[in-house]
Amino acid sequence: MKKQINNNWSLLLVSGLIALFYGILAIFATQGLILTIVTYLGALILIASLVMLYGVYSNYKNHLFKIYDLIQGLVMLILGVMLTFFSQNSLQFFVIIIGLWAILMGIIQLYTAFNLPTEYNGKTSFIINGLITIVFGTALLFNPFEMARYMVVLTGVLAILVGIVLLFFAFKLKSYRINIEIDD
């Protein structure tokens, strides 16, 4: 007996449309819109942290307390408060953290590249990637808010490209009918 498989092309279609929508929004978003998004994200993190801390309290009452959960809940609470009530400053702080992280990753990549065996073929790639990562991190440190805007635009461009690819695959998948043999 042959049975047709549902190929879920509509899921790819919806994902592609969402990616395109985000990409267009990210490219043309104003500074005020970015701060609004950050504020709402902060509110969501704040609510999630309160739920998490309530879970920590419940676990404590049931003798299942874990210090890691408490620390995670408190860090999320602080992050939620910062993003919700101090959006402009916290966004700059967040970009500075990303910049420091990028510089650290670049240094680690350079260290790794110079400690690779000489017969390893990808050594040059490690060096180039490490240098680019350090330059990116340094740029984030010098003008955090403007670089945050560039990062949002870059993710918007990438989202549009991914959205186009997803739409292409959705319509390709829609045109296929997949049949399989099933033994009864």
Backbone as JSON, one array per atom type, in Angstrom:
{
  "sequence": "MKKQINNNWSLLLVSGLIALFYGILAIFATQGLILTIVTYLGALILIASLVMLYGVYSNYKNHLFKIYDLIQGLVMLILGVMLTFFSQNSLQFFVIIIGLWAILMGIIQLYTAFNLPTEYNGKTSFIINGLITIVFGTALLFNPFEMARYMVVLTGVLAILVGIVLLFFAFKLKSYRINIEIDD",
  "N": [[0.84, -1.17, 0.0], [0.53, 2.19, -0.82], [1.39, 5.27, 0.66], [0.92, 8.73, 1.08], [3.21, 11.16, 2.15], [2.99, 13.9, 4.33], [4.59, 16.76, 3.52], [5.14, 19.13, 4.83], [5.62, 21.74, 3.74], [4.5, 24.16, 4.25], [5.4, 24.97, 6.75], [8.04, 25.72, 6.25], [7.46, 27.86, 4.57], [6.12, 29.7, 6.27], [8.19, 30.14, 8.13], [10.08, 31.32, 6.44], [8.72, 33.67, 5.7], [8.53, 34.93, 8.2], [11.26, 35.33, 8.72], [11.88, 37.09, 6.62], [10.22, 39.27, 7.33], [11.35, 39.99, 9.83], [13.91, 40.68, 8.92], [13.45, 42.91, 7.23], [12.31, 44.65, 9.1], [14.49, 44.9, 10.87], [16.41, 46.17, 9.28], [15.27, 48.64, 8.65], [14.62, 49.71, 11.08], [14.22, 52.15, 13.64], [16.15, 53.97, 16.08], [14.59, 54.34, 18.34], [12.73, 52.27, 18.06], [14.37, 50.03, 18.37], [15.16, 50.38, 21.04], [12.66, 50.09, 22.24], [12.09, 47.41, 21.64], [14.16, 46.21, 23.1], [13.38, 46.98, 25.67], [10.92, 45.58, 25.98], [11.9, 42.97, 25.72], [13.47, 42.93, 28.0], [11.43, 43.09, 29.92], [10.19, 40.61, 29.54], [12.3, 38.91, 30.3], [12.52, 39.69, 32.94], [10.03, 38.84, 34.01], [10.31, 36.09, 33.54], [12.47, 35.59, 35.23], [11.36, 36.06, 37.74], [9.48, 34.0, 37.85], [11.27, 31.88, 37.79], [12.66, 32.3, 40.19], [10.58, 31.9, 41.98], [10.23, 29.19, 41.54], [12.66, 28.28, 42.58], [12.26, 28.9, 45.25], [10.08, 27.2, 45.8], [11.34, 24.73, 45.37], [13.17, 24.87, 47.44], [11.5, 24.68, 49.67], [10.73, 22.06, 49.31], [13.0, 20.68, 49.79], [14.81, 20.51, 47.65], [16.74, 22.26, 46.87], [18.92, 24.14, 44.79], [21.87, 25.82, 44.38], [22.82, 26.84, 42.0], [20.52, 27.34, 40.46], [19.39, 29.42, 41.95], [21.35, 31.44, 41.66], [21.29, 31.77, 38.87], [18.64, 32.68, 38.57], [18.77, 35.11, 39.99], [20.69, 36.53, 38.48], [19.3, 36.71, 36.06], [17.18, 38.27, 36.96], [18.44, 40.71, 37.61], [19.43, 41.37, 35.05], [16.98, 41.58, 33.68], [15.79, 43.76, 35.04], [17.64, 45.78, 34.42], [17.46, 45.87, 31.57], [14.76, 46.51, 31.25], [14.25, 48.92, 32.68], [16.43, 50.57, 32.26], [17.08, 50.88, 29.47], [18.63, 52.15, 27.35], [21.25, 52.49, 28.48], [21.77, 49.85, 29.28], [21.74, 48.5, 26.87], [24.0, 49.53, 25.63], [25.89, 48.61, 27.49], [25.56, 45.85, 27.14], [26.47, 45.57, 24.48], [29.11, 46.31, 24.86], [29.97, 44.18, 26.47], [29.74, 42.12, 24.57], [31.7, 43.03, 22.81], [34.05, 42.81, 24.41], [34.0, 40.05, 24.78], [34.32, 39.22, 22.1], [36.92, 40.16, 21.57], [38.37, 38.59, 23.39], [37.79, 36.03, 22.31], [39.03, 36.31, 19.83], [41.72, 36.55, 20.6], [42.1, 34.03, 21.75], [41.75, 32.47, 19.45], [43.96, 33.31, 17.95], [46.03, 32.47, 19.65], [45.55, 29.72, 19.58], [46.03, 29.27, 16.85], [48.77, 29.81, 16.61], [49.79, 27.77, 18.1], [49.23, 25.48, 16.77], [50.11, 22.47, 15.02], [52.69, 22.58, 12.49], [52.03, 21.27, 10.13], [49.32, 21.52, 9.9], [46.62, 22.55, 7.93], [44.76, 24.66, 8.17], [45.75, 26.87, 9.52], [46.22, 29.53, 8.68], [43.62, 30.43, 8.29], [42.66, 30.45, 10.92], [44.26, 32.51, 11.97], [43.52, 34.76, 10.4], [40.75, 34.87, 10.98], [40.88, 35.25, 13.76], [42.12, 37.8, 13.9], [40.2, 39.39, 12.58], [38.06, 39.06, 14.34], [39.07, 40.28, 16.65], [39.33, 42.94, 15.73], [36.62, 43.5, 15.22], [35.56, 43.26, 17.84], [36.96, 45.36, 19.09], [35.96, 47.55, 17.68], [33.33, 47.48, 18.58], [33.69, 48.29, 21.2], [34.44, 51.0, 21.01], [32.29, 52.52, 19.97], [29.58, 51.76, 21.12], [26.67, 51.94, 20.8], [26.15, 52.71, 18.15], [27.46, 50.64, 16.82], [25.85, 48.58, 17.68], [23.57, 49.12, 16.26], [24.54, 48.64, 13.65], [24.98, 45.92, 13.92], [22.37, 44.97, 14.2], [21.33, 45.66, 11.69], [22.96, 44.06, 10.1], [22.15, 41.49, 10.95], [19.58, 41.69, 10.0], [19.94, 41.76, 7.2], [21.05, 39.21, 6.84], [18.86, 37.7, 7.75], [16.97, 38.28, 5.78], [18.19, 37.05, 3.56], [18.18, 34.36, 4.44], [15.42, 34.05, 4.69], [14.6, 34.26, 2.0], [15.83, 31.98, 0.94], [14.5, 29.99, 2.45], [11.86, 30.38, 1.54], [12.18, 29.7, -1.15], [12.87, 26.96, -0.89], [10.5, 26.09, 0.3], [8.55, 26.39, -1.72], [9.67, 24.69, -3.6], [9.54, 22.24, -2.23], [6.79, 22.02, -1.99], [6.04, 21.35, -4.54], [6.78, 18.73, -4.77], [5.67, 15.4, -4.39], [5.67, 13.03, -2.02], [5.8, 9.62, -1.86], [5.48, 6.59, -0.07], [6.09, 3.1, 0.45], [4.11, 1.04, 2.42], [3.93, -1.69, 4.54], [1.2, -3.67, 5.35]],
  "CA": [[0.0, 0.0, 0.0], [1.28, 3.44, -0.87], [0.85, 6.35, 1.49], [1.57, 10.0, 0.81], [3.74, 11.82, 3.34], [2.82, 15.33, 4.4], [5.96, 17.25, 3.48], [5.25, 20.33, 5.66], [6.18, 22.89, 3.05], [3.93, 25.39, 4.84], [6.26, 25.37, 7.86], [9.14, 26.47, 5.64], [6.9, 29.1, 4.06], [5.9, 30.61, 7.41], [9.52, 30.5, 8.65], [10.67, 32.25, 5.48], [8.03, 34.96, 5.81], [8.95, 35.54, 9.47], [12.63, 35.8, 8.55], [11.83, 38.29, 5.78], [9.64, 40.34, 8.12], [12.36, 40.45, 10.78], [14.99, 41.33, 8.18], [13.01, 44.25, 6.81], [12.18, 45.43, 10.33], [15.82, 45.18, 11.42], [17.14, 47.11, 8.42], [14.65, 49.96, 8.66], [14.23, 50.07, 12.45], [14.82, 53.36, 14.19], [16.75, 53.78, 17.4], [13.49, 54.21, 19.29], [12.16, 50.92, 17.94], [15.33, 49.1, 18.97], [15.05, 50.52, 22.49], [11.38, 49.5, 22.64], [12.26, 45.95, 21.6], [15.01, 45.86, 24.24], [12.57, 47.14, 26.88], [10.0, 44.45, 26.07], [12.71, 41.79, 25.99], [13.8, 43.02, 29.42], [10.24, 42.75, 30.71], [10.03, 39.16, 29.47], [13.35, 38.3, 31.12], [12.15, 39.99, 34.32], [8.95, 37.92, 34.37], [10.88, 34.73, 33.59], [13.32, 35.46, 36.43], [10.48, 35.95, 38.91], [8.97, 32.63, 37.84], [12.38, 31.0, 38.17], [12.93, 32.45, 41.62], [9.49, 31.21, 42.68], [10.58, 27.77, 41.46], [13.75, 28.05, 43.53], [11.62, 28.92, 46.58], [9.32, 25.94, 45.92], [12.31, 23.65, 45.53], [13.74, 24.99, 48.77], [10.51, 24.12, 50.59], [10.68, 20.61, 49.1], [14.37, 20.18, 50.03], [15.47, 20.25, 46.37], [17.4, 23.54, 46.59], [20.17, 24.14, 44.04], [22.42, 27.17, 44.39], [22.95, 27.27, 40.61], [19.23, 27.9, 40.05], [19.24, 30.71, 42.61], [22.26, 32.38, 41.01], [20.75, 32.04, 37.54], [17.45, 33.5, 38.73], [19.17, 36.46, 40.4], [21.33, 37.18, 37.33], [18.23, 37.05, 35.13], [16.42, 39.37, 37.57], [19.24, 41.93, 37.42], [19.41, 41.67, 33.62], [15.63, 42.03, 33.35], [15.6, 45.12, 35.56], [18.48, 46.68, 33.62], [16.92, 46.04, 30.22], [13.43, 47.11, 31.29], [14.21, 50.28, 33.21], [17.59, 51.35, 31.81], [17.29, 50.28, 28.15], [19.73, 52.77, 26.6], [22.53, 52.15, 29.11], [21.98, 48.4, 29.29], [22.07, 48.08, 25.51], [25.42, 49.85, 25.45], [26.62, 47.68, 28.34], [25.49, 44.55, 26.47], [27.36, 45.61, 23.32], [30.48, 46.31, 25.4], [30.25, 42.79, 26.86], [29.98, 41.38, 23.32], [33.0, 43.47, 22.32], [35.09, 42.17, 25.22], [33.95, 38.62, 24.45], [34.9, 39.05, 20.77], [38.37, 40.34, 21.7], [38.86, 37.38, 24.05], [37.72, 34.92, 21.34], [40.08, 36.55, 18.83], [43.02, 36.22, 21.23], [42.14, 32.57, 21.87], [41.96, 31.93, 18.11], [45.37, 33.55, 17.59], [46.83, 31.57, 20.48], [45.37, 28.37, 19.01], [46.68, 29.21, 15.54], [50.23, 29.77, 16.75], [50.16, 26.52, 18.76], [48.88, 24.34, 15.92], [51.27, 21.89, 14.33], [52.99, 23.24, 11.22], [51.4, 20.57, 9.02], [47.88, 21.8, 9.88], [46.34, 23.4, 6.77], [43.86, 25.77, 8.46], [46.38, 27.83, 10.42], [46.0, 30.88, 8.16], [42.22, 30.77, 8.55], [42.57, 30.8, 12.34], [44.9, 33.81, 12.17], [42.67, 35.79, 9.79], [39.52, 34.95, 11.76], [41.22, 35.85, 15.05], [42.35, 39.23, 13.71], [38.91, 40.02, 12.27], [37.27, 39.05, 15.57], [39.63, 41.31, 17.53], [38.95, 44.24, 15.16], [35.19, 43.63, 15.46], [35.38, 43.52, 19.27], [37.47, 46.69, 19.38], [34.98, 48.5, 17.12], [32.17, 47.49, 19.48], [34.03, 49.03, 22.42], [34.59, 52.43, 20.8], [31.01, 53.17, 19.75], [28.68, 50.63, 21.33], [25.29, 52.01, 20.3], [26.18, 52.72, 16.68], [27.8, 49.28, 16.39], [24.66, 47.75, 17.91], [22.7, 49.37, 15.1], [25.11, 47.9, 12.52], [24.74, 44.49, 14.15], [20.96, 44.71, 13.91], [21.18, 45.71, 10.23], [23.6, 42.85, 9.56], [21.25, 40.34, 11.17], [18.45, 41.88, 9.1], [20.35, 41.32, 5.86], [21.15, 37.75, 6.88], [17.51, 37.15, 7.87], [16.34, 38.36, 4.46], [18.77, 35.99, 2.73], [17.65, 33.08, 4.93], [14.01, 34.03, 4.33], [14.49, 33.96, 0.56], [16.19, 30.56, 0.76], [13.4, 29.19, 3.0], [10.72, 30.47, 0.62], [12.54, 28.9, -2.32], [12.72, 25.54, -0.55], [9.09, 25.82, 0.57], [7.85, 26.19, -2.99], [10.23, 23.47, -4.21], [9.0, 21.1, -1.5], [5.37, 21.93, -2.29], [5.85, 20.71, -5.84], [7.09, 17.3, -4.68], [4.75, 14.51, -3.69], [6.48, 11.91, -1.55], [5.02, 8.41, -1.59], [6.28, 5.48, 0.46], [5.42, 1.8, 0.54], [3.87, 0.61, 3.8], [3.43, -3.05, 4.67], [0.1, -3.78, 6.31]],
  "C": [[0.89, 1.24, 0.0], [0.59, 4.48, -0.01], [1.64, 7.62, 1.18], [1.99, 10.65, 2.13], [3.45, 13.32, 3.24], [4.22, 15.94, 4.49], [6.16, 18.59, 4.18], [5.93, 21.51, 4.98], [5.69, 24.2, 3.66], [4.76, 25.88, 6.02], [7.46, 26.17, 7.35], [8.66, 27.83, 5.14], [6.72, 30.12, 5.18], [7.25, 31.06, 7.99], [10.2, 31.52, 7.74], [10.04, 33.63, 5.56], [8.4, 35.68, 7.11], [10.36, 36.1, 9.36], [12.67, 37.06, 7.69], [11.28, 39.49, 6.56], [10.66, 40.89, 9.12], [13.47, 41.2, 10.06], [14.64, 42.74, 7.76], [12.89, 45.17, 8.02], [13.55, 45.83, 10.87], [16.57, 46.22, 10.59], [16.58, 48.52, 8.56], [14.23, 50.43, 10.05], [14.94, 51.35, 12.89], [15.41, 53.04, 15.56], [15.67, 53.6, 18.46], [12.86, 52.83, 19.26], [13.08, 49.89, 18.59], [15.24, 49.17, 20.5], [13.73, 49.94, 23.01], [11.47, 47.99, 22.67], [13.09, 45.49, 22.79], [14.21, 45.95, 25.54], [11.6, 45.97, 27.05], [10.74, 43.14, 26.32], [13.1, 41.77, 27.46], [12.63, 42.65, 30.31], [10.0, 41.24, 30.7], [11.06, 38.43, 30.34], [13.04, 38.52, 32.6], [11.05, 39.04, 34.81], [9.48, 36.5, 34.5], [11.74, 34.55, 34.84], [12.47, 35.33, 37.69], [9.86, 34.55, 39.0], [10.06, 31.66, 38.27], [12.68, 31.09, 39.66], [11.81, 31.84, 42.47], [9.73, 29.69, 42.66], [11.69, 27.4, 42.42], [13.18, 27.99, 44.95], [10.83, 27.62, 46.81], [10.24, 24.75, 46.11], [12.94, 23.67, 46.92], [12.79, 24.4, 49.81], [10.44, 22.6, 50.49], [12.05, 19.94, 49.25], [15.07, 19.77, 48.74], [16.26, 21.48, 45.92], [18.72, 23.31, 45.83], [20.66, 25.58, 43.94], [22.55, 27.72, 42.97], [21.65, 27.92, 40.13], [19.0, 29.27, 40.68], [20.11, 31.77, 41.94], [21.74, 32.76, 39.63], [19.52, 32.94, 37.62], [17.79, 34.93, 39.11], [19.84, 37.22, 39.26], [20.27, 37.59, 36.31], [17.39, 38.23, 35.66], [17.15, 40.69, 37.35], [19.23, 42.34, 35.95], [18.04, 42.2, 33.19], [15.36, 43.45, 33.82], [16.4, 46.12, 34.73], [17.87, 46.94, 32.25], [15.57, 46.75, 30.22], [13.48, 48.59, 31.67], [15.37, 51.17, 32.77], [18.01, 50.86, 30.43], [18.51, 50.84, 27.42], [21.08, 52.34, 27.18], [22.8, 50.66, 29.07], [22.3, 47.87, 27.91], [23.53, 48.37, 25.22], [26.3, 48.9, 26.27], [26.69, 46.3, 27.68], [26.44, 44.51, 25.28], [28.82, 45.63, 23.77], [30.89, 44.91, 25.83], [30.54, 41.94, 25.63], [31.34, 41.75, 22.74], [34.15, 42.83, 23.08], [35.17, 40.67, 24.93], [34.6, 38.36, 23.09], [36.43, 39.2, 20.82], [38.99, 39.1, 22.34], [38.88, 36.2, 23.08], [38.79, 35.07, 20.26], [41.45, 36.19, 19.37], [43.16, 34.71, 21.36], [42.37, 31.93, 20.5], [43.4, 32.14, 17.65], [46.3, 32.63, 18.37], [46.76, 30.14, 19.92], [46.12, 28.24, 17.7], [48.19, 29.08, 15.68], [50.71, 28.51, 17.49], [49.75, 25.29, 17.97], [50.15, 23.76, 15.3], [51.46, 22.53, 12.96], [52.33, 22.55, 10.03], [49.89, 20.81, 8.93], [47.59, 22.84, 8.8], [45.53, 24.65, 7.1], [44.44, 26.85, 9.34], [46.13, 29.27, 9.97], [44.57, 31.33, 8.42], [42.02, 31.17, 10.01], [43.13, 32.2, 12.59], [44.02, 34.93, 11.62], [41.39, 35.97, 10.6], [39.78, 35.59, 13.12], [41.42, 37.35, 14.94], [41.05, 39.97, 13.42], [38.05, 40.11, 13.53], [37.77, 40.11, 16.54], [39.25, 42.71, 17.04], [37.47, 44.5, 15.41], [34.93, 43.97, 16.92], [35.84, 44.92, 19.66], [36.5, 47.76, 18.87], [33.75, 48.6, 18.02], [32.46, 48.31, 20.74], [34.05, 50.54, 22.22], [33.28, 53.17, 20.57], [29.91, 52.13, 19.88], [27.29, 50.76, 20.69], [25.25, 52.0, 18.78], [26.53, 51.32, 16.15], [26.63, 48.33, 16.64], [23.71, 47.92, 16.74], [23.22, 48.62, 13.88], [24.88, 46.4, 12.68], [23.3, 44.12, 13.83], [20.73, 44.71, 12.39], [21.8, 44.47, 9.6], [22.73, 41.62, 9.77], [20.01, 40.46, 10.29], [18.76, 41.41, 7.69], [20.44, 39.79, 5.82], [19.78, 37.1, 6.98], [16.78, 37.21, 6.53], [16.88, 37.27, 3.54], [18.24, 34.61, 3.14], [16.17, 32.96, 4.56], [13.79, 33.69, 2.88], [14.79, 32.49, 0.3], [15.06, 29.66, 1.28], [12.18, 29.22, 2.09], [10.97, 29.64, -0.63], [12.34, 27.42, -2.04], [11.27, 25.17, -0.26], [8.34, 25.54, -0.72], [8.38, 24.98, -3.75], [9.61, 22.24, -3.56], [7.51, 20.92, -1.79], [5.13, 21.19, -3.6], [6.15, 19.21, -5.83], [5.98, 16.57, -3.93], [5.56, 13.27, -3.32], [5.56, 10.75, -1.21], [5.95, 7.34, -1.05], [5.42, 4.22, 0.48], [5.29, 1.42, 2.01], [3.33, -0.79, 3.78], [2.35, -3.07, 5.71], [0.18, -5.05, 7.09]]
}
